Amino acid sequence: YARHLGSIFDKPTMETLKWINKNIPEKDDILTYWADGYVIQLYTGRPTITDGLLEDDENKKRIIETGKAFYSSSELELYNLCKKYGAGYIVLPTNQTMGYSLAAGVQYSDYYIAPKQPTEKGIKTILYTLLNAPERLNNFILRNQNEKYLTYEILKK
């Protein structure tokens, strides 16, 4: 009912939700920031790997795994996580560098001075590569972007 009724989101969020509806098959799971999980589930009908149900032990485990994968320097770690949970796409919010660090249990200031200012250590993370250098990726292809979200397809191998 809420999906058909609609809601008011900022323009980049609406653009991303419309793009998902048009371009991502309904059966394909999406890896996204946990707080965006419900929005994507509700307004696109696509399943997500994590969502805002923080009381659920499996969901909490996945949130931590996702944070660790993003703060790893290994593209393969993130790829394997996506494959483990069946994600075909990643919808990556551009402003959640700190949120992922909290989930990963890493000291944010070791990686970022500010959300858009990585340290030398931060530049080595897959999160930085996804946000700033998608041309370096081997397992993900950037399909859509705006100032708030980047949407990657996970390549099948």
Protein Blocks (a to p, Z undefined) as FASTA:
>chain_A
ZZmnopaddfklmmmmmmmmmmmcfklccdddfklmmmmmmmnopacfbdcblkbmklmm
mmmmmmmmmmpcbfklmmmmmmmnopabdcddfklmmmmmmmnopafklmombfklccfk
lmmpmklmmmmmmmlpmkbccfbdcfkbccdddddZZ
